[in-house]
């Protein structure tokens, strides 16, 4: 459906109509956060509101999360999908606000409450447009569980055969406190990183530090491994892939004069290129064995798959840009940096084209530094309406061109 002046005016009117309700809805979710695999109340309140609007949401077989198509059978097929994530983090809410988390140790510190309100709002607006004959194709709303749990609840959605059936483009927004409210950050190509957990365990006979030649100097071998493995990996993969291996935990021994029998290290492997991500998992155990071979220790190296990188499709980014410009003006379009954080939206992009946009949530004029995954995280709630306009506009544009 072209975004002509009549359609844009109606999108603007409807976004304003639902603005206060969506803010209240987001605050309700913020007050009642639920971590991954436990989003039962969240799923229920989203489903109830969709049913009230006359839709027929379908809960995922795992018990949380749901799918919902907007537009009746009289419309064309489903071509666009809009995705939200439902889960909160196990983080203490440190804010003093009326909608502060009521659940100790759990809060929406990543903006998933806003994402959910935005996709719900987009669905309500699209439903009104469908009733007015302004929606050319049906749109699928995806409310997924457990984004914060590796490898991600997106796989629960994709396990449902009909999840992306017919979908040509899928879109999502993610809160970004570095961007000022009213700005939508766009980037074609890699925007987030693959994120895998690496676990290495060394074993040896142990012994006295006075006689390392009669044993296997396991601590020295482990220290060599943790310093050399990241470097060796960087020389065996395409350097344009942005691969990094950073250790977060190293443990070995309990006494200064005893060589321990075992030690281990854990870290995170991140990269921005799918091909590099796939090859690195095979290289880690090979290189680990080669590095410690001179020291006579046993080695077990494992890579626990996380999520692939999110690689935004250029065509999808073009649709988002057109949507933002049409509904809010060119000044609303911004750029965004690559992030080495993981995001399970990547799994959808292994099945169809799409894009993830960064949604500015920093209050206008604010210079206070804050970030996601912190107990102080909050948003300027005007961003919800910005997100609704962005996703509605993108959904309307999908299928407008024959090659889209």
N, C-alpha and C positions, 0 to 999 in steps of 0.2 A: 504494500500500500504506500503510494508516494506521500511524503511528508509535506503536503501543500499547506497553505496558510490556514485553511479551514480545519484540517486535522491537527495542526500544531496548536491552534487556538483551543480546540477541544481538549487536547492533552494537558495544556496549561490549566484550563478550568478544572478538570478532574483532579489533577495533582494537587491543586489548592483545596479542592473539596475534601480530599482524604487526608490532608496534611496533619491536622490535629489528631485524628483517629490513629494514624500510623505512629505518631510520636508517643501517644498513650500506649499503644500496643508494644512498641519497643521498650518502654519503661516497665511495663508489666513483665516482659521477658527478662529484663535486667534484674528485676526484683526476685524473680523465680528462676535462677539459672540451673541448668542441668548438664552435667558432663557427658561425654560421648558414651553411647549405648544406653543412656538413662534419660533420653529426651522425651519421656512419655507425656508429661504435661504440655511441653512445648508443641509436640506433634498434635495433641488434642486441640489446643486453642487455635492453632493454624487451621486445622481441619474444620473446626466449628465455624470459623469466620468464612472459609471458602464455601462451605455448605450453605451458610446464610445468604451468600451472594448467588446461590443457585448452581454452584459447581458440584462436581462429583469426585472429590479427592480419593485416592487409593493409597492406603498405607502400605509401606514396604513389608515384605515377609519377615524381616528381622525385628519388627515390632515398633521401630521408631523411624521417622522420616516418611515422606509421602510424595506422590506424583499427582499432578492435576492438570488437565487440559482445559484451556480457555477457548470458547467458541464451539458451537454445535456442529453436528455432522453436515449441515448445509454449507459450511465453509470449506475451503480447500484443506489439504492435508497439513499435518503438523510439520512446520519447517524450522521453527525457532524454538529454543529452549532457554529458560532463565534459571539459574541455579543459586540457591542460598544454602548456608550451612547452619545447623541448629544448635550445636553444642557449645558449652562454656568451658572455661579452664579451671583447673584446681589451683586457684590463686585467691588470696584473701582480698576482698574489696576494701580498699583503704579510703574511699571517698566518703564525704559527708553530704549526701544528697537524699532527697525524699525517696528515690527509687533505688537506694543502695541494696545490695544483695541481702536477701533474708536467709541465705544458706551459708553457714560458716565454711570458709575455705574454698568456696566456689564463686566465680563471678565471670561476667562477660567482659574479659579483658582484651578481646581481639576484635570486637565489633560484630560478632555473629548475630547478636540481637538486632542490630541495624540492618544487616544483610537480609535477615528473615522478614523484617518489616518492609523492606524495599521490594523484595520479590512478591510478597503478599500485595503490596500497594500496586505494583505493576500489573498483577493479575486482575485486581479490581478495576483498574483503569481500562485494561484491555477488554474486560468483560463488558464495560459500558460502551466502548467503541464498537464491539461486535454487535451489540444490540442496536446501535445507530447505523450499522452497515458500513463501518469504517475499518473493519478488520478483514484482510483478504485471506489469511490462512490461520489455522488454529495455532496456539502457542502452548508449549508444555512448561509448567512450573515444576521445578525440582527442588524439594526441601530435603536435603540429605543429612544423615546423622554423622557424628564421629569424624569430623575433619581433622581434629587434633590428635586422633589416634592413628599411628602409623600401622598399615599403609593407607588408611583413610576410608571413610564411609562412602566415598564415591564408588568404590568397588561393590558395595551393597546395592547401590542404584544400578550399576551396570550388570549386576547379576540378574536383574529383571529384564527379560527379553525385550519388553516393549519400551524400555527406558529412553532409548535414543532412536527408536524406529522412525525413519523418515526425516529425522532432524538434520538439517543442513548446517546450522550454526548454533552454538551454545555460548551464552554470555554470562558473566558474573562481575560483580564489583567487590572490591575489598577496601575497607577503611584504611586510610593513610594519614596519620597525624602530622606528617611532614608537609602535606599539601593543605592550603587554605580552603575552607568551605566554599563551595561554588566552583571548584576546579575538579576536572576529571583528568587524571593522568593516563596517557596512552603510550604504548610502546609496542612496535611490531617485533617479532622474534622472541628470544628468551627473556622472560621477565622475572621468573623465580627459578630456584635451583633444584636439582635432584638432591635428595638427602637420605643417605644410607648410614646405618650404624656398623662400624667396624670393631670386631672383637678379636684380639690376639692373645693366645695363652702359650707361655713357654714352660717347659718342664726339664728338670735335670736331677742328678743324684744328690745335690746339696753337699755341703762340706764346710771346712774351716777357711776363713779368709786368709790365713797364713799359708795355705797350700792350694791356691786356685788351680795349679797345674795338675793336681790329683782329682779334680772335680770338673765341673763346668761352670764357668763364671756367668751365672744366669743373669744377674743384675746388669753386668756390662753388656751382655747380649741383648737384653731388653732395651737398655738405653740406646744402643746402636740401632736397634730396630725402629724405635719411635723417632729417631732423628733422621734415619736414612730412608724409611719407606715413603714418606711424602715426597722427598726429593726424587727417588727412583720412579715413582708413579708419574711425576711431572715430565720425565724424560721418555716415557713409554707411551704417552697419549698425545693427541693433538693439543698443543698449547692454547689454541683458540677456544678450547672447551671450558676454560675457566675452572679447572679442577683444583680442589683443595682438600687436604686431609688434616684435620686438627684434632689432637688428642684432648680428651676431657678427663680421663682417669687413668692413672698408672699406679700399680700396686705390686710390691714385692718385698718379702722379708719382714722380720720383726726384731732382729738384733744386729748390731753394728759389726760383730765379729763372726757372723754365720752366713754362709752362702745359702740362700733359700732354695727349696726344691721346685718352686713354681712362682710365676709372676704373670701379670696380665695387664693389658692396656685396652682402653675403649676410646673410640673417637667417632667423628662424623665425617663422612666423605660427601662432598658437595661438588656439583658441576652444572654447567649451563647447556651442555650439548648432549642430546640423546644417545648418539653413537659412542661418545666418550663414556657416558654413564654405563652403557651396556658392557663395554670392554673392560672398564676399571674393576668390576666385580670379579672377573676372571684373573686379572693381573695381581690383585692383592695377595692371595695365598701363594702364588708362584714367587713373587718378589720377596715375601716374608721368609720363605724357606731358603732362598738364595742368600739373603742378608745374614741370617744367623747360622748358616751351614758351617762356617769356620769354628764355631764355638761349641759344637757337640751337644747342643740342646735340642729337645723336641719342640715342635711348633705346630700349633693349630690356629689357623687364621680363617675367620668367617666374615662375610659381608651379609648383613641382614637388610634386605631390600626395603626401602622406604617409599618414596614417590619419585616419578620422573620430573624433569624440569617442565615448567609451563612455557610452552613456545607459542606465542600469539600469532595467529594466522594474519598475514597482511591484509587480506580482503576483509576479514572480520574487524580488524582495527579501523579500516576505512569506513565500514558501516557505523561503528561506534562514533567516529569523528563526525560523520554526517549527522548522526542522531543528536549529538551534543550541540553542534553548531545550529541545527534547525530548531531545537527546543530551548536553547539557552544562550546562543550566540557564540561567536568565535573566541571571545575572551575566556570562555569556560573550558576550552581545550588546553590541556597542559601536557607536559612530558613527565616521564617518571624514570627513575633509575632502575637498573637490575637489582634484584635482591637475591642473596644466597639462602634465604629462608625457603622452606618447603611448603608446598600447597597442593592438596590432592585434586584440585581442579584439573591438574595435568592428566589424570586418568581419562577424563572425558575427551581430551584432545588426542588420545590414541585411537578414538573411534570416529570422531568427526571434527570439522573445523570449528574454531571459536576463538574467544579472547577474554582475558581477565583485565579489567580496568581498575586503576587506583582511584578511590573516591576521597577527595579532600574532606577532612573532618575537623581541621584545626580552626578554632574561632577566629574571625577576622581581626587582625591586629595583634593577636596573641603571639608572644615570643617565648612562652613557657615551654621548655623542652619536656616532652613526654613521648612514650612509645607504647606500642602494643605489647601485650603479655606482661603488663605491670598493673598492680592493684589500683593505681591512680588513673588508669585509662578511662577516658570519656570522650564524647563527641559533641560537636555543634550539631544539634538535631535538624537544622535546616538542610543538612546533607541528605537526609532521607528523601526529601522531595527531589533533590538533584539526582539521586540514584534512580528514583522512579522514572523521571523523564528520560534518563539515559537508556534504561533497559526497555522502556516502552518504545522509544524511537528506534532502537536497534531491531526490536522484534518486528516492527511495522516494515522496516526496510528489507528484511530477509525475504527473498523470493520476488522482490520487485524486478530484479534483473534476471534474465533467463540463465546466465552463467553463475548466479549466486548460489 
